[in-house]
Amino acid sequence: MFNPTPLNLPYYPFKISQKDGMYFIFDEIRKKHLVLTPEEWVRQHFIKFLIKEKQFSPNLMQIEGGLNLNQTKKRSDILVYNQTGEKLMVVECKAPSVSITQATFDQAARYNSVYKAKWLAITNGLNHYYAMIDHEAKGFSFIEELPIYGLL
């Protein structure tokens, strides 16, 4: 039986199915069923959170997009664009059992060294961290709560 970890995010209904003893969740952005791993559980919740609570457009999100980092192919969890097509926010998702550590922040920062987005969000579904990046000053500042899309 499917028994997901309760997350520190609002409840959202998902289309969950089972086949051959495996569970799948429907990704409404990519329009396909994905294996329901703990990290995917967090990613799908955070996508809904951005759309429903923070007024982000699903049309401006790229999920598990590829990037080249030091001649290595990587995938960012969620990349959000603004209305003009500029990269606005990088979101790194971890499973609820994975602690958010300095290594997690370093991973998101490495991805953002390629993207140059203004915002970073890091979550394991239980803890969420948001930072505004100042690329010119090469600094950042943490904020308690992510603003709605129109105020980013």
N, CA, C and O of each residue as an XYZ file, in Angstrom:
608
protein
N       0.833     -1.196      0.000
C       0.000      0.000      0.000
C       0.871      1.252      0.000
O       1.939      1.272      0.613
N       0.419      2.279     -0.679
C       1.150      3.539     -0.751
C       0.951      4.309      0.544
O      -0.178      4.620      0.923
N       2.051      4.615      1.220
C       1.999      5.329      2.493
C       3.050      6.439      2.472
O       4.146      6.266      3.006
N       2.717      7.582      1.854
C       3.715      8.643      1.684
C       4.037      9.362      2.981
O       3.237      9.388      3.916
N       5.211      9.936      3.014
C       5.618     10.782      4.129
C       4.798     12.065      4.101
O       4.751     12.735      3.069
N       4.148     12.425      5.212
C       3.458     13.728      5.246
C       4.487     14.856      5.122
O       5.518     14.847      5.794
N       4.195     15.808      4.268
C       5.125     16.905      4.015
C       4.653     18.192      4.666
O       3.488     18.327      5.038
N       5.560     19.116      4.796
C       5.263     20.442      5.334
C       4.848     21.352      4.171
O       5.439     22.407      3.937
N       3.830     20.913      3.463
C       3.233     21.631      2.335
C       1.740     21.357      2.375
O       1.317     20.364      2.968
N       0.930     22.209      1.760
C      -0.515     21.954      1.744
C      -0.832     20.624      1.058
O      -0.037     20.099      0.280
N      -2.002     20.103      1.367
C      -2.481     18.879      0.712
C      -2.890     19.200     -0.720
O      -3.556     20.204     -0.974
N      -2.493     18.349     -1.643
C      -2.919     18.465     -3.028
C      -3.332     17.085     -3.514
O      -2.666     16.098     -3.202
N      -4.418     16.999     -4.272
C      -4.797     15.697     -4.843
C      -3.885     15.378     -6.034
O      -3.602     16.247     -6.859
N      -3.441     14.156     -6.111
C      -2.603     13.710     -7.215
C      -3.229     12.472     -7.845
O      -3.970     11.740     -7.188
N      -2.936     12.247     -9.091
C      -3.342     11.024     -9.776
C      -2.242      9.999     -9.549
O      -1.169     10.069    -10.149
N      -2.531      9.048     -8.672
C      -1.561      8.007     -8.340
C      -2.110      6.677     -8.836
O      -3.280      6.353     -8.628
N      -1.259      5.926     -9.484
C      -1.661      4.621    -10.001
C      -0.638      3.572     -9.582
O       0.456      3.891     -9.116
N      -1.024      2.326     -9.758
C      -0.156      1.222     -9.395
C      -0.113      0.226    -10.542
O      -1.135     -0.070    -11.160
N       1.071     -0.284    -10.818
C       1.222     -1.305    -11.851
C       2.413     -2.182    -11.486
O       3.505     -1.685    -11.211
N       2.190     -3.462    -11.487
C       3.240     -4.431    -11.186
C       3.938     -4.135     -9.856
O       5.156     -4.271     -9.738
N       3.153     -3.731     -8.868
C       3.700     -3.484     -7.537
C       4.420     -2.157     -7.374
O       4.968     -1.879     -6.307
N       4.427     -1.333     -8.414
C       5.077     -0.018     -8.333
C       4.019      1.067     -8.400
O       2.985      0.911     -9.050
N       4.291      2.160     -7.723
C       3.387      3.305     -7.739
C       3.923      4.368     -8.688
O       5.130      4.547     -8.848
N       2.971      5.071     -9.314
C       3.284      6.126    -10.265
C       2.457      7.356     -9.923
O       1.343      7.254     -9.410
N       3.023      8.516    -10.218
C       2.322      9.784    -10.016
C       2.296     10.504    -11.362
O       3.277     10.490    -12.106
N       1.166     11.129    -11.661
C       1.039     11.835    -12.938
C       1.594     13.240    -12.796
O       1.151     14.013    -11.947
N       2.565     13.562    -13.634
C       3.162     14.896    -13.677
C       2.355     15.711    -14.679
O       2.398     15.446    -15.880
N       1.625     16.699    -14.187
C       0.745     17.492    -15.047
C       1.502     18.432    -15.975
O       0.942     18.893    -16.970
N       2.748     18.722    -15.673
C       3.526     19.583    -16.556
C       4.117     18.779    -17.708
O       4.041     19.191    -18.865
N       4.705     17.634    -17.387
C       5.302     16.799    -18.434
C       4.283     15.863    -19.083
O       4.578     15.197    -20.075
N       3.086     15.823    -18.511
C       1.988     15.010    -19.060
C       2.365     13.532    -19.167
O       2.155     12.900    -20.202
N       2.928     12.992    -18.078
C       3.249     11.572    -18.070
C       3.307     11.047    -16.643
O       3.475     11.801    -15.685
N       3.164      9.730    -16.531
C       3.258      9.062    -15.238
C       4.730      8.787    -14.934
O       5.485      8.343    -15.798
N       5.116      9.058    -13.698
C       6.493      8.867    -13.263
C       6.518      7.931    -12.068
O       5.574      7.895    -11.278
N       7.592      7.179    -11.938
C       7.746      6.323    -10.767
C       7.708      7.221     -9.532
O       8.388      8.245     -9.464
N       6.907      6.814     -8.575
C       6.713      7.634     -7.373
C       7.795      7.311     -6.347
O       7.623      6.452     -5.482
N       8.906      8.017     -6.466
C       9.988      7.930     -5.484
C       9.742      8.980     -4.412
O       8.939      9.887     -4.630
N      10.398      8.892     -3.274
C      10.254      9.946     -2.268
C      10.621     11.340     -2.803
O       9.960     12.323     -2.467
N      11.665     11.429     -3.630
C      12.037     12.729     -4.197
C      10.965     13.234     -5.163
O      10.672     14.429     -5.195
N      10.386     12.334     -5.943
C       9.323     12.744     -6.870
C       8.098     13.220     -6.102
O       7.420     14.152     -6.535
N       7.810     12.599     -4.976
C       6.711     13.018     -4.096
C       6.919     14.476     -3.682
O       5.986     15.278     -3.723
N       8.143     14.809     -3.286
C       8.463     16.188     -2.892
C       8.376     17.111     -4.102
O       7.767     18.178     -4.024
N       8.975     16.711     -5.215
C       8.982     17.566     -6.415
C       7.558     17.898     -6.865
O       7.254     19.055     -7.152
N       6.688     16.894     -6.927
C       5.317     17.143     -7.372
C       4.557     18.040     -6.401
O       3.766     18.881     -6.828
N       4.786     17.874     -5.112
C       4.160     18.765     -4.128
C       4.663     20.201     -4.284
O       3.885     21.154     -4.221
N       5.966     20.340     -4.488
C       6.513     21.692     -4.574
C       6.052     22.379     -5.852
O       5.821     23.588     -5.857
N       5.917     21.627     -6.926
C       5.369     22.197     -8.160
C       3.959     22.730     -7.901
O       3.634     23.857     -8.277
N       3.134     21.918     -7.260
C       1.751     22.351     -6.934
C       1.771     23.565     -6.013
O       0.979     24.492     -6.189
N       2.669     23.564     -5.036
C       2.800     24.688     -4.113
C       3.110     25.969     -4.889
O       2.495     27.008     -4.647
N       4.054     25.896     -5.812
C       4.400     27.075     -6.605
C       3.207     27.565     -7.421
O       2.969     28.768     -7.522
N       2.468     26.636     -7.997
C       1.329     26.998     -8.850
C       0.149     27.502     -8.026
O      -0.393     28.573     -8.300
N      -0.242     26.739     -7.030
C      -1.465     27.045     -6.274
C      -1.284     28.154     -5.246
O      -2.156     29.011     -5.099
N      -0.173     28.147     -4.544
C       0.007     29.106     -3.444
C       0.781     30.350     -3.860
O       0.545     31.438     -3.335
N       1.706     30.188     -4.807
C       2.595     31.300     -5.158
C       2.343     31.847     -6.562
O       3.091     32.700     -7.039
N       1.295     31.361     -7.223
C       0.810     31.892     -8.495
C       1.815     31.801     -9.644
O       1.833     32.655    -10.531
N       2.644     30.769     -9.622
C       3.569     30.527    -10.724
C       2.798     29.875    -11.865
O       1.859     29.115    -11.629
N       3.188     30.167    -13.085
C       2.558     29.551    -14.244
C       3.250     28.223    -14.556
O       4.476     28.176    -14.659
N       2.482     27.153    -14.705
C       3.118     25.882    -15.085
C       3.780     25.965    -16.456
O       4.675     25.177    -16.760
N       3.349     26.911    -17.282
C       3.938     27.086    -18.613
C       5.343     27.679    -18.560
O       6.069     27.661    -19.554
N       5.721     28.201    -17.404
C       7.043     28.811    -17.252
C       7.984     27.941    -16.425
O       8.997     28.421    -15.917
N       7.643     26.651    -16.291
C       8.459     25.721    -15.510
C       9.053     24.650    -16.405
O       8.393     24.122    -17.300
N      10.297     24.348    -16.145
C      10.958     23.215    -16.788
C      11.309     22.227    -15.678
O      11.961     22.591    -14.700
N      10.878     20.982    -15.833
C      11.087     19.965    -14.804
C      12.178     19.005    -15.277
O      12.126     18.479    -16.389
N      13.151     18.794    -14.418
C      14.295     17.924    -14.697
C      14.942     18.243    -16.039
O      15.175     17.364    -16.869
N      15.221     19.513    -16.221
C      15.894     19.951    -17.434
C      17.385     19.674    -17.349
O      17.970     19.668    -16.265
N      17.980     19.450    -18.485
C      19.402     19.146    -18.521
C      20.258     20.400    -18.559
O      19.845     21.443    -19.065
N      21.454     20.274    -18.016
C      22.436     21.342    -18.109
C      23.817     20.710    -18.140
O      24.010     19.595    -17.657
N      24.764     21.421    -18.703
C      26.153     20.970    -18.727
C      26.919     21.730    -17.665
O      26.958     22.960    -17.657
N      27.527     20.968    -16.767
C      28.285     21.565    -15.671
C      29.652     20.899    -15.640
O      29.766     19.709    -15.345
N      30.693     21.677    -15.947
C      32.055     21.150    -15.979
C      32.146     19.901    -16.862
O      32.725     18.889    -16.468
N      31.578     19.990    -18.035
C      31.579     18.929    -19.046
C      30.853     17.663    -18.580
O      31.098     16.575    -19.099
N      29.959     17.815    -17.598
C      29.156     16.710    -17.106
C      27.685     17.071    -17.260
O      27.281     18.198    -16.973
N      26.888     16.112    -17.714
C      25.447     16.342    -17.847
C      24.787     16.191    -16.482
O      24.993     15.195    -15.788
N      23.996     17.184    -16.105
C      23.250     17.194    -14.844
C      21.800     17.509    -15.158
O      21.469     17.895    -16.278
N      20.926     17.341    -14.153
C      19.514     17.695    -14.310
C      19.070     18.494    -13.093
O      19.228     18.065    -11.950
N      18.517     19.653    -13.367
C      17.948     20.451    -12.282
C      16.507     19.995    -12.059
O      15.815     19.632    -13.010
N      16.055     20.014    -10.806
C      14.706     19.539    -10.492
C      13.634     20.426    -11.115
O      12.790     19.955    -11.877
N      13.677     21.710    -10.785
C      12.687     22.653    -11.314
C      13.432     23.929    -11.689
O      14.212     24.462    -10.900
N      13.184     24.404    -12.891
C      13.720     25.677    -13.334
C      12.536     26.534    -13.747
O      11.725     26.132    -14.581
N      12.445     27.718    -13.157
C      11.320     28.614    -13.429
C      11.830     29.807    -14.227
O      12.887     30.369    -13.937
N      11.057     30.176    -15.231
C      11.379     31.322    -16.083
C      10.434     32.475    -15.778
O       9.350     32.275    -15.231
N      10.857     33.687    -16.138
C       9.934     34.821    -16.049
C       9.224     34.969    -17.391
O       9.441     34.179    -18.310
N       8.391     35.969    -17.492
C       7.560     36.165    -18.699
C       8.390     36.440    -19.954
O       7.921     36.207    -21.068
N       9.616     36.932    -19.782
C      10.457     37.244    -20.944
C      11.428     36.114    -21.279
O      12.270     36.266    -22.164
N      11.320     34.980    -20.578
C      12.153     33.823    -20.880
C      13.464     33.758    -20.131
O      14.281     32.872    -20.379
N      13.676     34.699    -19.207
C      14.891     34.650    -18.393
C      14.703     33.649    -17.259
O      13.602     33.480    -16.736
N      15.794     32.994    -16.890
C      15.752     32.033    -15.786
C      15.579     32.807    -14.479
O      16.378     33.686    -14.157
N      14.536     32.472    -13.740
C      14.179     33.206    -12.534
C      14.555     32.462    -11.258
O      15.069     33.066    -10.317
N      14.297     31.133    -11.219
C      14.519     30.398     -9.979
C      14.906     28.954    -10.261
O      14.345     28.300    -11.140
N      15.869     28.477     -9.502
C      16.274     27.079     -9.513
C      15.766     26.458     -8.222
O      15.975     27.003     -7.138
N      15.093     25.309     -8.343
C      14.593     24.589     -7.170
C      15.272     23.231     -7.122
O      15.249     22.477     -8.095
N      15.872     22.929     -5.990
C      16.490     21.621     -5.763
C      15.630     20.872     -4.752
O      15.380     21.365     -3.652
N      15.183     19.682     -5.132
C      14.325     18.858     -4.273
C      15.087     17.623     -3.811
O      15.836     17.012     -4.573
N      14.885     17.281     -2.578
C      15.445     16.065     -1.989
C      14.314     15.267     -1.363
O      13.242     15.807     -1.088
N      14.552     13.996     -1.141
C      13.586     13.154     -0.443
C      13.452     13.620      1.002
O      14.394     14.196      1.547
N      12.307     13.384      1.636
C      12.126     13.814      3.032
C      13.173     13.227      3.989
O      13.490     13.839      5.009
N      13.698     12.069      3.672
C      14.695     11.438      4.540
C      16.084     12.035      4.388
O      16.983     11.724      5.169
N      16.269     12.896      3.383
C      17.573     13.503      3.124
C      17.641     14.867      3.815
O      16.823     15.749      3.556
N      18.610     15.019      4.679
C      18.790     16.298      5.364
C      19.319     17.339      4.384
O      20.094     17.029      3.479
N      18.887     18.567      4.584
C      19.405     19.681      3.789
C      20.722     20.103      4.444
O      20.750     20.561      5.586
N      21.800     19.937      3.698
C      23.135     20.234      4.230
C      23.819     21.276      3.346
O      23.258     21.736      2.352
N      25.023     21.629      3.727
C      25.816     22.552      2.916
C      26.031     21.974      1.515
O      26.064     22.715      0.533
N      26.176     20.658      1.426
C      26.363     20.019      0.122
C      25.152     20.254     -0.785
O      25.305     20.408     -1.997
N      23.957     20.282     -0.204
C      22.748     20.538     -0.979
C      22.770     21.961     -1.528
O      22.454     22.190     -2.695
N      23.148     22.915     -0.676
C      23.249     24.307     -1.118
C      24.327     24.447     -2.191
O      24.154     25.173     -3.170
N      25.445     23.739     -1.992
C      26.530     23.803     -2.976
C      26.070     23.258     -4.324
O      26.416     23.819     -5.364
N      25.297     22.177     -4.322
C      24.775     21.605     -5.563
C      23.898     22.618     -6.293
O      24.064     22.836     -7.493
N      22.966     23.236     -5.569
C      22.078     24.237     -6.172
C      22.887     25.429     -6.688
O      22.597     25.962     -7.759
N      23.898     25.844     -5.927
C      24.736     26.974     -6.349
C      25.534     26.623     -7.610
O      25.714     27.474     -8.481
N      26.010     25.384     -7.714
C      26.730     24.967     -8.927
C      25.796     25.023    -10.134
O      26.172     25.528    -11.192
N      24.583     24.504     -9.974
C      23.622     24.570    -11.073
C      23.354     26.022    -11.443
O      23.273     26.371    -12.621
N      23.219     26.853    -10.434
C      22.904     28.259    -10.698
C      24.098     29.022    -11.258
O      23.920     30.100    -11.825
N      25.294     28.499    -11.118
C      26.446     29.140    -11.756
C      26.299     29.073    -13.276
O      26.866     29.898    -13.992
N      25.544     28.099    -13.766
C      25.242     27.990    -15.188
C      24.007     28.835    -15.522
O      24.007     29.578    -16.504
N      22.950     28.717    -14.697
C      21.679     29.374    -14.999
C      21.671     30.871    -14.727
O      21.062     31.635    -15.477
N      22.335     31.292    -13.674
C      22.341     32.714    -13.262
C      20.944     33.222    -12.883
O      20.594     34.366    -13.174
N      20.158     32.370    -12.239
C      18.820     32.757    -11.786
C      18.927     33.658    -10.560
O      19.917     33.621     -9.829
N      17.899     34.459    -10.351
C      17.876     35.406     -9.225
C      17.515     34.727     -7.904
O      17.858     35.230     -6.834
N      16.821     33.583     -7.975
C      16.330     32.918     -6.776
C      16.752     31.455     -6.734
O      16.878     30.797     -7.766
N      16.967     30.963     -5.518
C      17.182     29.541     -5.264
C      16.169     29.085     -4.227
O      15.874     29.802     -3.271
N      15.645     27.897     -4.424
C      14.782     27.270     -3.422
C      15.277     25.839     -3.241
O      15.559     25.134     -4.210
N      15.375     25.431     -1.993
C      15.832     24.083     -1.666
C      14.835     23.492     -0.685
O      14.471     24.124      0.307
N      14.393     22.260     -0.977
C      13.378     21.649     -0.119
C      13.551     20.139     -0.057
O      13.989     19.508     -1.019
N      13.203     19.577      1.083
C      13.047     18.122      1.194
C      11.590     17.803      1.553
O      11.267     16.703      2.002
N      10.732     18.789      1.343
C       9.313     18.629      1.646
C       8.972     18.938      3.088
O       7.821     19.230      3.410
N       9.959     18.876      3.948
C       9.770     19.179      5.369
C      10.352     20.537      5.715
O       9.762     21.304      6.475
N      11.512     20.824      5.150
C      12.193     22.103      5.351
C      12.391     22.755      3.992
O      12.744     22.099      3.012
N      12.153     24.066      3.958
C      12.260     24.822      2.710
C      13.164     26.025      2.968
O      13.012     26.723      3.970
N      14.093     26.257      2.064
C      14.999     27.398      2.174
C      14.937     28.189      0.877
O      14.928     27.621     -0.216
N      14.896     29.505      1.017
C      14.796     30.395     -0.132
C      15.902     31.434     -0.032
O      16.144     32.001      1.033
N      16.568     31.675     -1.153
C      17.633     32.674     -1.168
C      17.522     33.520     -2.424
O      17.237     33.020     -3.512
N      17.754     34.807     -2.247
C      17.824     35.732     -3.365
C      19.306     35.929     -3.670
O      20.099     36.226     -2.777
N      19.667     35.761     -4.928
C      21.065     35.789     -5.343
C      21.393     37.145     -5.970
O      20.654     37.651     -6.814
N      22.516     37.720     -5.538
C      23.038     38.947     -6.137
C      24.304     38.541     -6.897
O      25.380     38.424     -6.311
N      24.161     38.330     -8.198
C      25.280     37.836     -8.998
C      26.398     38.865     -9.117
O      27.571     38.495     -9.168
N      26.056     40.142     -9.162
C      27.086     41.178     -9.290
C      27.950     41.242     -8.041
O      29.175     41.311     -8.139
N      27.328     41.221     -6.872
C      28.074     41.292     -5.606
C      28.568     39.915     -5.164
O      29.302     39.797     -4.182
N      28.161     38.873     -5.895
C      28.524     37.494     -5.560
C      28.117     37.147     -4.139
O      28.892     36.598     -3.356
N      26.854     37.493     -3.831
C      26.320     37.208     -2.504
C      24.886     36.724     -2.598
O      24.314     36.605     -3.681
N      24.334     36.453     -1.450
C      22.948     35.994     -1.379
C      22.380     36.369     -0.026
O      23.113     36.656      0.921
N      21.050     36.360      0.043
C      20.395     36.570      1.329
C      19.216     35.612      1.416
O      18.435     35.472      0.475
N      19.107     34.956      2.569
C      17.992     34.049      2.806
C      16.751     34.856      3.157
O      16.840     35.913      3.781
N      15.600     34.352      2.751
C      14.329     34.946      3.141
C      13.468     33.845      3.746
O      13.637     32.668      3.429
N      12.552     34.233      4.611
C      11.708     33.261      5.321
C      10.674     32.606      4.415
O      10.441     31.400      4.487
N      10.065     33.409      3.570
C       8.960     32.901      2.747
C       9.134     33.387      1.309
O       9.508     34.533      1.061
N       8.858     32.505      0.391
C       8.947     32.841     -1.010
C       7.787     33.759     -1.388
O       6.633     33.434     -1.106
N       8.069     34.894     -2.018
C       6.974     35.773     -2.452
C       6.166     35.119     -3.579
O       6.611     34.154     -4.201
N       4.977     35.663     -3.826
C       4.213     35.182     -4.962
C       4.970     35.567     -6.239
O       5.818     36.460     -6.229
N       4.650     34.888     -7.317
C       5.395     35.034     -8.572
C       5.551     36.495     -9.003
O       6.655     36.912     -9.354
N       4.492     37.263     -8.985
C       4.527     38.643     -9.457
C       5.430     39.566     -8.662
O       5.729     40.671     -9.115
N       5.874     39.139     -7.483
C       6.730     39.978     -6.648
C       8.191     39.533     -6.646
O       9.025     40.125     -5.960
N       8.494     38.496     -7.411
C       9.892     38.025     -7.478
C      10.732     38.930     -8.341
O      11.927     38.687     -8.510
